[in-house]
Amino acid sequence: ISQNKPINQKALCVHTLLEFANNSKELSCGYWVAKYKSTKFSTRLGEVEREYGVLTTRTFNAFTNRFGHKSTYQTYKVTASISKPREVYKKVNK
């Protein structure tokens, strides 16, 4: 397996953060579910951040669904220096 290709969910989580950091975009769990068919993004990110330190800021966004119910969802943006997520990626992608 290539060193650059994520080999587990934690590595995939950090890899996705790096992709979004390079484009200065925010990442939502909805993107993760749609692209990777997994609902564990926030769980894996929490595990990574507990072990290696904070990499992101979380923003709560309010919305009203089609039935008129108000709710929120989180978006994530890399706030650490880009070198920190790269180093974390190398450590978790083993």
Phi, psi and omega in degrees: 000137181297144178296332183275343182272129180299135182248001176206173185293323178297316179296320179297321178299310181291322178301316179296319177300319179295321177300316181287327178296322179295335179256005182053041180248162174265146182252136176245158177297331178299320176299312181302314180297314182295319184277320188248358178057040179222140180257013188259018183302307184295327177295310181295320178298317178300318178297315180296315183291328176295324183276323188243357181101166185291131178247340189227164164250147180250136178237131176269130180244128181272147175206163175245126183281179185294346178262006178086009180271135179274143180206180177224159171219157182260145168240154184236138178225134180292125179246342178287158172306141184302335180291330181294309177300327178296317178294318178298318179302316179298324181285320183275345182268055180233000000 
